[in-house]
Amino acid sequence: MSDLLELNGLTKAYPGVVANDDVSFRVARGGVHALLGENGAGKSTLVKTIYGLVKPDRGTMRLDGRPFAPAEPRAARAAGVAMVFQHFSLFEALSVAENVALGMEDPPRSRDLARRIREVSETYGLPLDPHARVGDLSAGERQRVEIVRCLLQDPRLLIMDEPTSVLTPQEVEILFETLRKLAGEGTSILYISHKLEEIRTLCDAATILRGGRVVGECDPREASAAELAERMVGAKLTAPRARGAAQGGAVLTVSGLSLKPVSQFGTPLRDIALELRAGEVLGIGGVAGNGQDELLGALSGERRTGPGTIMMAGRDLSRLGPTERRAAGLLTAPEERLGHAAAPDMTLTENAALTGAARRGMLRHGFLNWHRARSFAETVIEAFDVRTPGAHVAARALSGGNLQKFVIGREVMQDPRVLVVNQPTWGVDASAAAAIRQALLDLAAGGAGVIVISQDLDEILAISDRFAALNEGRLGASVPTSELTMERIGLMLGGAHDMEAAHV
């Protein structure tokens, strides 16, 4: 099998860090090649170089045997390179179809493009309304736009960065079948995912990065997920420690909770009911766009609800805002870490103060004690192994996994009575994911109630005591995770809630 893409000695340095250090490897024509590494290992810089977003300091690339040095993404696309980004490159004020058209040199008429978007999105099990405004879409739905936009380009090289985080197991298999068909027709795929079982299932080659350097290559089909993870981090990983069954009484009770959507493209919450016990982890799963963001907003107090009640330890929180709910011990960590969970241009100290000022005693007579804020941020950085020069660094300067560890750590270390997290390990490497999951388990072991809203079903099965599916704004009855199979979860995610009525 000949090579489509060849990288030789690519090096890229930024002030204080070498992102890529003499990176060389090849991607076979028609091959599905995994790029593995921790957050901050240099994967993003490398694929941005291939896509024309970053100019290397040294090194060369060849595409189909010819020198390849795209000065911009348009040049890369013209050469047949398409990329699905982990962090979205979309204009929120424009529609889905308008965003797709911006990535095409000669887009068809609007009506024809809308038809093609519907056809492609339905083929891959990623339903999209071409006329929906991107600003009204959830993070998962925005990722669907990125995937469909790339598939419309008929690329020779398709770079995919965490493409399956929004899919059910059945939809993942549909996507994998499509990728295998593309590979069989000669399209090369460079695949980035922290879901190592996906890598083992789909990919026929892998390059492993650590600290910006290539530390190994392998056939992932011949290695276990644990072996791949340990080669990525250079150390042995410990799986989250198992816990006994939850013993506490109800710490959070939600009944009859409904919420109107903020726009015609939003998802209303419909008569949500749940009970969370002290010391328990409740997993809530759902395909993107089924009300996950709305549920977290309703619980956090960011969205004022209509009918229904939210009771925590006998206190009605239904009409309280986010600050009052935090003071009562109901803390949340939203899915969008950069812009919602953390202010991008604020330092880690400032971000620590944004949610921790009251519960960590940083306020006195209306003034913020900056020494305490900095000390709290430094404590989170140390306890959660956040890789950063210090608390003075802006949030946007951290890699996705390190910022996520900081966001989760900031909430965990405020000793919540209830913590609700949405997508706690989305786009996070195996080492960081293990640390975050262990922190959530430890929090529950200490008596807190934890709700994990996640599209990572392996994560839900690994750390949850019970599971409930969210579909079109309705929450099905909960089922002990010990009774679940992937097939049953897939049916629940698709709306088959009636079959779960006996498992409340």
MOQUIPE-V204279 format. One record per residue. N is the residue number from 0. RES is the residue in one small letter. SS is DSSP state (~ for helix, > for strand, _ for the rest). PHI is phi in whole degrees, -180 to 180 (* if undefined). Layout:
n: (N/N)
res: (RES/RES)
ss: (SS/SS)
phi: (PHI/PHI)
This chain:
n: (0/1/2/3/4/5/6/7/8/9/10/11/12/13/14/15/16/17/18/19/20/21/22/23/24/25/26/27/28/29/30/31/32/33/34/35/36/37/38/39/40/41/42/43/44/45/46/47/48/49/50/51/52/53/54/55/56/57/58/59/60/61/62/63/64/65/66/67/68/69/70/71/72/73/74/75/76/77/78/79/80/81/82/83/84/85/86/87/88/89/90/91/92/93/94/95/96/97/98/99/100/101/102/103/104/105/106/107/108/109/110/111/112/113/114/115/116/117/118/119/120/121/122/123/124/125/126/127/128/129/130/131/132/133/134/135/136/137/138/139/140/141/142/143/144/145/146/147/148/149/150/151/152/153/154/155/156/157/158/159/160/161/162/163/164/165/166/167/168/169/170/171/172/173/174/175/176/177/178/179/180/181/182/183/184/185/186/187/188/189/190/191/192/193/194/195/196/197/198/199/200/201/202/203/204/205/206/207/208/209/210/211/212/213/214/215/216/217/218/219/220/221/222/223/224/225/226/227/228/229/230/231/232/233/234/235/236/237/238/239/240/241/242/243/244/245/246/247/248/249/250/251/252/253/254/255/256/257/258/259/260/261/262/263/264/265/266/267/268/269/270/271/272/273/274/275/276/277/278/279/280/281/282/283/284/285/286/287/288/289/290/291/292/293/294/295/296/297/298/299/300/301/302/303/304/305/306/307/308/309/310/311/312/313/314/315/316/317/318/319/320/321/322/323/324/325/326/327/328/329/330/331/332/333/334/335/336/337/338/339/340/341/342/343/344/345/346/347/348/349/350/351/352/353/354/355/356/357/358/359/360/361/362/363/364/365/366/367/368/369/370/371/372/373/374/375/376/377/378/379/380/381/382/383/384/385/386/387/388/389/390/391/392/393/394/395/396/397/398/399/400/401/402/403/404/405/406/407/408/409/410/411/412/413/414/415/416/417/418/419/420/421/422/423/424/425/426/427/428/429/430/431/432/433/434/435/436/437/438/439/440/441/442/443/444/445/446/447/448/449/450/451/452/453/454/455/456/457/458/459/460/461/462/463/464/465/466/467/468/469/470/471/472/473/474/475/476/477/478/479/480/481/482/483/484/485/486/487/488/489/490/491/492/493/494/495/496/497/498/499/500/501/502/503)
res: (m/s/d/l/l/e/l/n/g/l/t/k/a/y/p/g/v/v/a/n/d/d/v/s/f/r/v/a/r/g/g/v/h/a/l/l/g/e/n/g/a/g/k/s/t/l/v/k/t/i/y/g/l/v/k/p/d/r/g/t/m/r/l/d/g/r/p/f/a/p/a/e/p/r/a/a/r/a/a/g/v/a/m/v/f/q/h/f/s/l/f/e/a/l/s/v/a/e/n/v/a/l/g/m/e/d/p/p/r/s/r/d/l/a/r/r/i/r/e/v/s/e/t/y/g/l/p/l/d/p/h/a/r/v/g/d/l/s/a/g/e/r/q/r/v/e/i/v/r/c/l/l/q/d/p/r/l/l/i/m/d/e/p/t/s/v/l/t/p/q/e/v/e/i/l/f/e/t/l/r/k/l/a/g/e/g/t/s/i/l/y/i/s/h/k/l/e/e/i/r/t/l/c/d/a/a/t/i/l/r/g/g/r/v/v/g/e/c/d/p/r/e/a/s/a/a/e/l/a/e/r/m/v/g/a/k/l/t/a/p/r/a/r/g/a/a/q/g/g/a/v/l/t/v/s/g/l/s/l/k/p/v/s/q/f/g/t/p/l/r/d/i/a/l/e/l/r/a/g/e/v/l/g/i/g/g/v/a/g/n/g/q/d/e/l/l/g/a/l/s/g/e/r/r/t/g/p/g/t/i/m/m/a/g/r/d/l/s/r/l/g/p/t/e/r/r/a/a/g/l/l/t/a/p/e/e/r/l/g/h/a/a/a/p/d/m/t/l/t/e/n/a/a/l/t/g/a/a/r/r/g/m/l/r/h/g/f/l/n/w/h/r/a/r/s/f/a/e/t/v/i/e/a/f/d/v/r/t/p/g/a/h/v/a/a/r/a/l/s/g/g/n/l/q/k/f/v/i/g/r/e/v/m/q/d/p/r/v/l/v/v/n/q/p/t/w/g/v/d/a/s/a/a/a/a/i/r/q/a/l/l/d/l/a/a/g/g/a/g/v/i/v/i/s/q/d/l/d/e/i/l/a/i/s/d/r/f/a/a/l/n/e/g/r/l/g/a/s/v/p/t/s/e/l/t/m/e/r/i/g/l/m/l/g/g/a/h/d/m/e/a/a/h/v)
ss: (_/_/>/>/>/>/>/>/>/>/>/>/>/>/_/_/>/>/>/>/>/>/>/>/>/>/>/>/_/_/_/>/>/>/>/>/_/_/_/_/_/_/~/~/~/~/~/~/~/~/_/_/_/_/_/_/_/>/>/>/>/>/>/_/_/>/>/_/_/_/_/_/~/~/~/~/~/~/_/_/>/>/>/>/_/_/_/_/_/_/_/_/_/_/>/~/~/~/~/~/~/~/_/_/_/_/_/_/_/~/~/~/~/~/~/~/~/~/~/~/~/~/~/_/_/_/_/_/_/_/_/_/>/~/~/~/_/_/~/~/~/~/~/~/~/~/~/~/~/~/~/_/_/_/_/_/>/>/>/>/>/_/_/_/_/_/_/_/~/~/~/~/~/~/~/~/~/~/~/~/~/~/~/~/_/_/_/>/>/>/>/>/_/_/_/~/~/~/~/~/~/~/_/_/>/>/>/>/>/>/_/_/>/>/>/>/>/>/_/~/~/~/_/_/~/~/~/~/~/~/~/~/~/_/_/_/_/_/_/_/_/_/_/_/_/_/_/_/_/>/>/>/>/>/>/>/>/>/>/_/_/_/_/_/_/_/_/_/>/>/>/>/>/>/>/>/>/_/_/_/>/>/>/>/>/_/_/_/_/_/_/~/~/~/~/~/~/~/~/~/_/_/_/_/_/_/_/_/>/>/>/>/_/_/>/>/_/_/_/_/_/~/~/~/~/~/~/~/_/>/>/>/>/_/_/_/_/>/_/_/_/>/_/_/_/_/>/~/~/~/~/~/~/~/~/~/_/_/_/_/_/_/>/>/_/_/>/>/_/~/~/~/~/~/~/~/~/~/~/~/~/~/~/_/_/_/_/_/_/_/_/_/_/>/~/~/~/_/_/~/~/~/~/~/~/~/~/~/~/~/~/~/_/_/_/_/_/>/>/>/>/>/_/_/_/_/_/_/_/~/~/~/~/~/~/~/~/~/~/~/~/~/~/~/~/_/_/_/>/>/>/>/>/_/_/_/~/~/~/~/~/~/~/_/_/>/>/>/>/>/>/_/_/>/>/_/_/_/>/>/~/~/~/_/_/~/~/~/~/~/~/~/~/_/_/_/_/~/~/~/~/~/~/_)
phi: (*/-78/-95/-92/-124/-131/-112/-132/62/-66/-134/-144/-119/-119/-53/88/-153/-101/-73/-128/-126/56/-85/-137/-169/-129/-115/-72/-65/77/-93/-110/-109/-88/-115/-112/166/-64/-60/90/-78/112/-65/-63/-61/-65/-72/-67/-65/-63/-90/87/-90/-129/-99/-70/-74/-146/102/-136/-132/-133/-120/56/84/-112/-55/-135/-147/-64/-82/-160/-57/-59/-68/-66/-63/-63/-83/101/-107/-124/-142/-99/-84/-71/-100/-73/-115/-125/-96/-67/-79/-101/-78/-58/-63/-66/-66/-64/-62/-64/-91/-117/-70/-137/-67/-73/-60/-54/-65/-68/-66/-59/-64/-65/-62/-62/-62/-67/-65/-71/-60/-96/68/-124/-58/-139/-94/-59/-95/-68/-79/-60/-62/-94/-91/-72/-60/-65/-67/-66/-67/-61/-60/-61/-65/-65/-59/-70/-65/-71/-87/50/-78/-85/-126/-114/-97/-123/-111/54/-81/-108/-67/-106/-112/-75/-57/-65/-70/-61/-65/-62/-63/-63/-61/-65/-65/-64/-65/-60/-63/-63/-88/109/-75/-90/-127/-104/-117/-112/-156/-93/-89/-69/-66/-62/-58/-66/-75/-100/-93/-108/-156/-149/-113/-110/-107/-148/61/87/-115/-75/-111/170/-135/-161/-95/-64/-69/-103/-128/-80/-61/-64/-65/-63/-62/-70/-70/-66/-95/75/-156/-77/-100/-109/-70/-54/-74/-70/-121/-78/-66/-64/-116/-77/-83/-64/-108/-142/-129/-117/-144/60/-80/-129/-152/-75/-71/-77/-150/-66/-99/-79/-115/-75/-86/-124/54/-71/-138/-158/-133/-118/-97/-61/82/-116/-113/-102/-94/-122/-114/177/-66/-51/89/-103/115/-62/-64/-65/-65/-64/-63/-69/-73/-75/97/-68/-113/-77/-91/-91/-65/112/-131/-126/-111/-125/51/85/-106/-83/-102/-57/-105/-91/-87/-58/-64/-67/-68/-63/-61/-78/108/-98/-113/-138/-135/-75/-67/-80/-73/-105/121/-120/-73/-142/-82/-56/-92/-87/-71/-64/-61/-66/-68/-64/-72/-57/-109/-105/-58/-75/-73/-105/65/-90/-104/-145/54/84/-108/-91/-86/-67/-65/-67/-62/-65/-63/-65/-60/-66/-65/-63/-58/-72/-67/-108/51/-80/-80/-158/-64/165/-71/-81/-78/-69/-59/-68/-80/-85/-66/-57/-67/-70/-66/-65/-62/-66/-63/-66/-61/-58/-80/-59/-82/-97/53/-71/-81/-137/-123/-114/-124/-113/54/-64/-127/-65/70/-110/-71/-59/-67/-66/-62/-62/-66/-66/-63/-66/-63/-68/-64/-65/-63/-64/-62/-82/111/-79/-97/-127/-111/-111/-92/-150/-99/-92/-69/-62/-63/-61/-66/-76/-122/-92/-87/-135/-134/-135/-104/-105/-140/52/81/-109/-104/-74/-64/-81/-131/-57/-64/-65/-98/-96/-124/-61/-64/-66/-62/-58/-65/-65/-65/-82/106/-83/-84/-59/-69/-98/-59/-81/-116/-62)
